[in-house]
Amino acid sequence: MLQVDNVCKEFKLYSRPWHRLKEIVLRRSFHRRHRALDHLSFSVASGETLGILGRNGAGKSTLLKLLNGVLLPDHGQIRVNGRVTGLLELGTGFDPNLSGAQNIVGNGLLLGMTREQIEARREAIIAFSELGPFIEEPIRTYSSGMTMRLAFAIAIHADPDIFLIDEALSVGDGHFQQKCMRRIKEFRARGGSIIFVSHDLNAVKMICDRAIVLSEGRIVADDVPENAVNLYNQLLAGEDEGGGERPVSEGYGTLEARIEQITFAGEGSGSAILASGDTAQLDVDISARVALEDVSLGLMIRDRFGQDIYGTNSHYLGYPLALAAGERRRLRYRFPMRLAPGKYTLTLALHDGADHTRRCFHWRDNALSFEVAGIQRGFFGGVCDLSATLEDLDLCSTSVRQQEPIC
């Protein structure tokens, strides 16, 4: 469906705007070259969803513009079998002075639709966008969410073979985001290919078949989504793309502080297999190589799909840690296990302050696994037990079911 072979893209960067004119007049170079994409090669098959991850400036948006034909590569080839449409920067292709209805025609033509196709799908586009009477108002009066609704509605009705999605979906409300996700899944089920750029790591894990990680214009990983997300977190922590200081199985980070030993068990079961409703006990031994004033111990529980289910750290819990050089401490987390039966993994991290993006001492992905088997209390559906209560206000009765709240 799509093949990218050895693609490069460079831009000229000028320190002053007038240096462009100075360069033309004096015929001397007053710019420096920035290689946004450096020899990229990958393919996307029919019906496949590819995620693209990377820090800001890694080359994600430049790549999407090349795939959409907005930019041309300086080197290499991009071969596409079918029509490509998508959502790049919010409002791309819209005239702010024209109404939403008029922009349906203009944007549809830019996406390769004929006037007959646009007219035949006009009502479906308007209905999907849920703009109602606002469709006759100028785009400049729209909120970012309204603009995104119209852009997505037009793009998905253009019958693309490959659909490109940048961060634009993040501006919509929850209802419309779910509606878009349902439509994306239907599009994929019909054999359409999707290239999905997002910082929503759970969305990448859920809808993508694989993901690539970009760093400084190069592909540093092309793997299943969970592994790609783990490497992306490693890049956010400031690790070297070449592999870090320690193997992934032992974690990565500066190692100024380390997670030494981990013990996890249910208080009722005494093992890593516990029932929903039991209390989980997590003991973590940590040590410090140097004196550290603000250390946080964080945890993240993920399900079998790699989705982040629950996470917290000692900073958020109001428990600051200070470690002396050579000190070793044992910390204990206790929390009610309100998760549905299934298999889960636990990721642990030691870092500075509220999150790992500033200074990560030690990060251990999937440090251990555990299983929730059976439910001790009343049945519930879904991922977790929110301990709901019910009252009959007419009879002034007390709750039918009472449980302590989730910690």
Buried (B, 14 or more C-beta within 10 A) or exposed (E): BBBBBEBBBBEEEBEEEEBEEEBEEEEEEBEEEEBBBBBBEBEBEEBBBBBBBBBEBBBBBBBBBBBBEBBEBBEBEBEBEEBBBBBBBBBBBBBEEBBBBBBBBBBBBBBEBEEEBBEEBBEEBBEBBBBEEBBEBBBEEBEEEBBBBBBBBBBBBBBBBBBBBBBBBBBBEEEBBEBBBEBBBEBBEEEBBBBBBBBBBBBBBBBBBBBBBBBBBBBBBBBBBBBBBBBBBBBBBBBEBEEBEBEBEBBBBBBBBBBEEBEBBBEBBEEBBBBBBBBBBBBBBBBBBEEBEBBBBBBBBBBEEBBBBBEBBBBEEEEEBEBEEEBEBEEEBEBBBBBBEBEBBBBBBBBBBEBBBEBBBBBBBBBBEBEBEEBEEEEBEEBBBEBEEEEEEEEEEEEEEEBEEEE
